[in-house]
Amino acid sequence: MPGTRFLRVLLFLSLLYPALLLVLNMLNLLLHPQAGALGMSEVFAPFLFLPLALLIPLLFVRGFGLLRVAFVCCLVVWALRFMPPLNFAPPPETAAVELDLMTWNMYVNNDPQNAIDYLQQKPAPVVVLQETSGEWLADDDTLKKIYPYQLRYMQGAPAGLVLLSSYPIVNYNQWDSRKSEWDPNAVLWAELELAPGKTVIVATAHPNNPDLASCKWPFCFEPGDRNQQISNIFSQVDQLIAQKKPLILAGDFNTTQWEPAYKHLTANLQDTYLKAGLGWGATWRPFELVSKFPVLRIDYILATPDVVPLKVDVDCANRGSDHCVVTGQYGIE
């Protein structure tokens, strides 16, 4: 019958996308692709499930049981791989010294007054910034009072990285002030005295984003340079970890948590948003179409196990940058 034949063809066509989605996820889990179309598919992997919504009306068609099974399988895969943290429980009680910290990539912030106005509200006692030289800090007396301890370019920090603190800096890494160009392998760190006899190392870094333009084929995605920069950054961070002091590393690492490079970030450090965040936690708006809505989480606050995550928030109010602000509250053992 023509009607039966039409339904069979419709069922076959409707099964193609769920089947492709399941195969793609299996390949990514087995092969751990770094580059090319498969590598890019991991960056946006959770969003590839969105077109399944178009199939919902067909789930109620008689005889489409196989589609319902495939649909449920896709939902299970999404939940197992991409379910965001749901930390509804109140933060743990701790007798440790508490520290509030903020990280923010200020790229595309053409008006530093937005940043000045925000920082004058003291969103956190310790702030790390990326993609800004911080020269606008030099003449702001209010910020000097709020953050009397500063590391920025020409004041002991590599170009593009800034550390502001209301706590005394007792030690930091010296940087060649003649290096005016941004070094994606650089790590800015400082040891802060939170209380007598209680210190914490705060560090920030910013590797380059993956190369999306060097090859000719569609879906070009080459993260080799970024991955090497992450490796260089963590060779320095591992030396800090070896000091056996509480350490917090915050910044824009230009990698999503579904990419293989993420394992390098969390080999010896905990991703504190997973422990104390709530919801999707996206921090970056990659396209003009979604300029008001962050899509990917690439800004992280990582910490050693002796740092207790109490609460981590993402603030995406428009302040002139394509990145959101990430703040965290921590207990320092």
Sequence and secondary structure as in RCSB ss.txt:
>XXXX:A:sequence
MPGTRFLRVLLFLSLLYPALLLVLNMLNLLLHPQAGALGMSEVFAPFLFLPLALLIPLLFVRGFGLLRVAFVCCL
VVWALRFMPPLNFAPPPETAAVELDLMTWNMYVNNDPQNAIDYLQQKPAPVVVLQETSGEWLADDDTLKKIYPYQ
LRYMQGAPAGLVLLSSYPIVNYNQWDSRKSEWDPNAVLWAELELAPGKTVIVATAHPNNPDLASCKWPFCFEPGD
RNQQISNIFSQVDQLIAQKKPLILAGDFNTTQWEPAYKHLTANLQDTYLKAGLGWGATWRPFELVSKFPVLRIDY
ILATPDVVPLKVDVDCANRGSDHCVVTGQYGIE
>XXXX:A:secstr
 HHHHHHHHHHHHHHHHHHHHHHHHHHHHHH   SHHHHHHHHTGGGGGGGGGGGGGGGGSTT HHHHHHHHHHH
HHHHHHH   B  S      SEEEEEEEEE TT   HHHHHHHHTT S SEEEEES   GGGTT HHHHHH  EE
E BTTTB TTEEEEESS EEEE    TT  S  TT EEEEEEEEETTEEEEEEEE     BSSSSSSTT  B HH
HHHHHHHHHHHHHHHHTTTS EEEEEE S  TTSTTHHHHTSSSEEHHHHH BS    B  SGGGTTS  B  EE
EEE TTEEEEEEEEE   SSSSB EEEEEEEE 
